[in-house]
Amino acid sequence: MLLFHPMDSVILIALAVSIWAQFRVKATFNKWSRIPAARGLTGYEAARLLLDSNGLSSVPIEPVRGSLTDHYDPVHRIVRLSEPVYYERSISAVSVACHEIGHAIQHSVHYPMLVIRHRIFPVVNFASGTAPFLFLAGLLFTAPTLIGIGIAFFSVAVAFQLITLPVEFNASSRARDLMIAEGIITNEEERGTAKVLNAAALTYVAAALISLLELLKYIMIFTSRRDE
């Protein structure tokens, strides 16, 4: 069994990029959280405004503990905002809050990539948890078939992360357009919103890159074992 594969060095570089991206998200959020939005809305108020103006008055918004724990729950159709986002009146707060509303709107209009993402989610949970064991078993018992099945399962998880990218970018694009249209931010403040949302998007890009590189590594190992 290979203790070190040539692809590992590339994966480590991608991992370093991912860690940097996470640091950048926090730094960018903290920077723009010190700058109040001109209209003076809290994250909750901005989110509520967008939901109501898009015919989603029935979608509730709840505060949750933690930092950057914001998310849209498609199962219960609830927007959950971290307490700093829910209560604060900063550029960061309204930007993150409106991004989550972007997901709620995607859900309501059946945005294709989001629909696909929701449908494969149960499969992804099973596949991503099973793939490492199949791959390891294939290596231990010199069973290329198990390695191949493990790769197929892992490919599903990689596909999920790739599908997540357009979902996230589209939610941010919707949020920025609606924030301007509804007067939540001014044209001058759009720069700050873009920086906050772009920094967050970078973490998804880094995660997808790592998964792709890992998949390539597994395929290379599978190919080498099959040719032995």
C-alpha positions as CSV (number, residue, x, y, z in Angstrom):
1,M,0.0,0.0,0.0
2,L,1.3,3.4,-0.9
3,L,2.0,5.5,2.2
4,F,2.6,8.6,0.0
5,H,1.3,9.2,-3.4
6,P,2.6,11.9,-5.8
7,M,-0.8,13.6,-5.8
8,D,-0.6,14.1,-2.0
9,S,1.7,17.1,-2.4
10,V,-0.8,18.8,-4.7
11,I,-3.7,18.0,-2.3
12,L,-1.7,19.5,0.5
13,I,-1.3,22.7,-1.5
14,A,-5.1,22.7,-2.2
15,L,-5.7,22.1,1.5
16,A,-3.6,25.1,2.4
17,V,-5.6,27.2,0.0
18,S,-8.8,25.9,1.7
19,I,-7.5,27.0,5.1
20,W,-6.5,30.4,3.7
21,A,-10.0,30.7,2.2
22,Q,-11.6,30.0,5.6
23,F,-9.4,32.6,7.2
24,R,-10.2,35.1,4.5
25,V,-14.0,34.6,5.0
26,K,-13.7,35.4,8.7
27,A,-11.3,38.4,8.1
28,T,-13.6,39.8,5.4
29,F,-16.7,39.3,7.5
30,N,-15.1,40.9,10.5
31,K,-13.9,43.9,8.4
32,W,-17.3,44.7,6.9
33,S,-19.2,43.9,10.1
34,R,-17.7,47.1,11.5
35,I,-19.3,49.1,8.7
36,P,-23.0,49.9,9.1
37,A,-25.3,49.6,6.1
38,A,-26.7,53.0,5.1
39,R,-30.3,52.0,5.4
40,G,-29.7,50.7,8.9
41,L,-31.5,47.3,8.5
42,T,-30.5,44.3,10.6
43,G,-29.7,41.1,8.9
44,Y,-33.1,39.8,10.0
45,E,-34.9,42.9,8.7
46,A,-33.2,42.7,5.3
47,A,-33.9,39.0,5.0
48,R,-37.6,39.5,6.0
49,L,-37.9,42.3,3.4
50,L,-36.6,40.1,0.6
51,L,-38.8,37.2,1.6
52,D,-41.9,39.3,1.8
53,S,-41.2,41.1,-1.5
54,N,-40.7,37.7,-3.3
55,G,-44.0,36.1,-2.1
56,L,-42.3,34.1,0.7
57,S,-44.0,35.6,3.7
58,S,-44.7,32.2,5.1
59,V,-40.9,31.4,5.4
60,P,-39.8,32.0,8.9
61,I,-36.4,33.3,10.0
62,E,-34.7,32.0,13.2
63,P,-31.6,33.1,15.0
64,V,-29.0,30.4,15.7
65,R,-25.9,30.4,17.9
66,G,-22.4,30.5,16.5
67,S,-20.6,32.5,13.9
68,L,-21.2,32.0,10.2
69,T,-23.6,29.2,10.9
70,D,-26.2,30.8,8.6
71,H,-28.1,28.4,6.3
72,Y,-31.4,27.8,4.6
73,D,-33.2,24.6,5.7
74,P,-35.0,23.3,2.6
75,V,-36.7,20.4,4.5
76,H,-38.5,22.7,6.9
77,R,-38.3,25.8,4.7
78,I,-36.7,27.9,7.4
79,V,-33.9,30.5,7.1
80,R,-31.5,30.3,10.0
81,L,-29.2,33.2,10.7
82,S,-26.3,33.3,13.1
83,E,-26.9,35.8,16.0
84,P,-24.3,38.3,14.7
85,V,-26.0,38.3,11.3
86,Y,-29.5,38.3,12.7
87,Y,-29.1,41.2,15.0
88,E,-26.4,43.4,13.5
89,R,-26.9,46.3,11.0
90,S,-23.6,45.9,9.1
91,I,-22.7,45.3,5.4
92,S,-21.6,41.8,6.4
93,A,-24.9,41.0,8.2
94,V,-27.2,42.1,5.5
95,S,-25.0,40.5,2.8
96,V,-24.9,37.0,4.4
97,A,-28.6,37.2,5.4
98,C,-29.7,38.1,1.8
99,H,-27.5,35.3,0.4
100,E,-29.5,32.8,2.4
101,I,-32.7,34.3,1.1
102,G,-31.2,33.7,-2.4
103,H,-31.4,30.0,-1.5
104,A,-35.0,30.3,-0.3
105,I,-35.9,31.9,-3.6
106,Q,-34.1,29.2,-5.6
107,H,-36.2,26.7,-3.7
108,S,-39.4,28.5,-4.5
109,V,-38.7,28.8,-8.3
110,H,-37.2,25.3,-8.5
111,Y,-33.8,26.4,-9.6
112,P,-32.6,23.2,-11.5
113,M,-29.2,22.8,-9.8
114,L,-30.7,23.2,-6.4
115,V,-33.4,20.6,-7.2
116,I,-30.6,18.1,-8.3
117,R,-28.6,18.9,-5.2
118,H,-31.6,18.1,-2.9
119,R,-32.4,14.9,-4.8
120,I,-28.9,13.4,-4.6
121,F,-28.3,14.5,-1.0
122,P,-29.4,11.2,0.6
123,V,-27.3,9.2,-1.9
124,V,-24.3,11.5,-1.1
125,N,-24.6,10.9,2.6
126,F,-24.4,7.1,2.1
127,A,-21.8,7.2,-0.7
128,S,-19.4,9.6,1.0
129,G,-19.5,7.5,4.2
130,T,-19.0,4.2,2.4
131,A,-16.4,5.1,-0.2
132,P,-13.4,5.3,2.1
133,F,-14.1,1.8,3.6
134,L,-14.5,0.3,0.1
135,F,-11.4,1.9,-1.2
136,L,-9.3,0.8,1.9
137,A,-10.7,-2.7,1.7
138,G,-9.8,-2.9,-2.0
139,L,-6.2,-1.9,-1.1
140,L,-5.9,-4.3,1.8
141,F,-7.2,-7.3,0.0
142,T,-5.8,-6.3,-3.4
143,A,-9.3,-6.2,-4.9
144,P,-9.5,-3.7,-7.8
145,T,-13.2,-4.2,-8.0
146,L,-13.7,-2.8,-4.5
147,I,-11.4,0.1,-5.3
148,G,-13.5,0.8,-8.4
149,I,-16.8,0.8,-6.5
150,G,-15.2,3.1,-3.9
151,I,-14.2,5.5,-6.6
152,A,-17.7,5.4,-8.1
153,F,-19.2,6.2,-4.7
154,F,-16.7,9.0,-4.1
155,S,-17.5,10.4,-7.5
156,V,-21.1,11.0,-6.3
157,A,-19.8,13.1,-3.4
158,V,-17.5,15.1,-5.8
159,A,-20.5,15.7,-8.1
160,F,-22.4,17.1,-5.2
161,Q,-19.7,19.6,-4.4
162,L,-19.5,20.6,-8.1
163,I,-23.2,21.1,-8.2
164,T,-23.0,23.2,-5.0
165,L,-20.8,25.8,-6.8
166,P,-23.5,27.2,-9.2
167,V,-26.0,27.0,-6.4
168,E,-23.9,29.2,-4.2
169,F,-22.9,31.6,-7.0
170,N,-26.5,32.0,-8.2
171,A,-27.7,32.7,-4.6
172,S,-25.1,35.4,-4.2
173,S,-26.0,36.9,-7.6
174,R,-29.7,37.0,-6.7
175,A,-28.9,38.5,-3.4
176,R,-26.8,41.3,-4.8
177,D,-29.4,42.2,-7.5
178,L,-32.3,42.2,-5.0
179,M,-30.4,44.2,-2.3
180,I,-29.9,47.0,-4.8
181,A,-33.4,46.8,-6.2
182,E,-35.0,46.9,-2.7
183,G,-32.6,49.6,-1.5
184,I,-31.0,47.5,1.2
185,I,-27.6,48.7,0.1
186,T,-26.5,51.5,-2.1
187,N,-24.5,51.2,-5.3
188,E,-21.4,52.3,-3.3
189,E,-22.0,49.6,-0.7
190,E,-22.2,46.8,-3.4
191,R,-18.4,46.6,-3.3
192,G,-18.5,45.5,0.3
193,T,-21.3,43.0,-0.3
194,A,-19.3,41.5,-3.2
195,K,-16.2,41.1,-1.1
196,V,-18.1,39.3,1.7
197,L,-20.0,37.0,-0.7
198,N,-17.0,36.3,-2.9
199,A,-14.8,35.3,0.1
200,A,-17.5,32.9,1.2
201,A,-17.8,31.4,-2.3
202,L,-14.0,30.8,-2.4
203,T,-14.3,28.2,0.4
204,Y,-16.7,26.1,-1.8
205,V,-14.3,26.4,-4.7
206,A,-11.4,25.2,-2.5
207,A,-13.4,22.3,-1.1
208,A,-14.5,21.2,-4.6
209,L,-10.9,21.4,-5.8
210,I,-9.6,19.2,-3.0
211,S,-12.3,16.6,-3.7
212,L,-11.4,16.6,-7.4
213,L,-7.8,16.1,-6.7
214,E,-8.5,13.2,-4.3
215,L,-10.7,11.6,-6.9
216,L,-7.9,11.9,-9.4
217,K,-5.5,10.3,-6.9
218,Y,-7.9,7.4,-6.4
219,I,-8.3,6.8,-10.1
220,M,-4.5,6.8,-10.6
221,I,-4.1,4.2,-7.8
222,F,-6.9,2.1,-9.3
223,T,-5.3,2.3,-12.7
224,S,-1.8,1.3,-11.4
225,R,-3.2,-1.6,-9.4
226,R,-5.3,-2.9,-12.4
227,D,-2.2,-2.9,-14.6
228,E,0.0,-4.8,-12.1
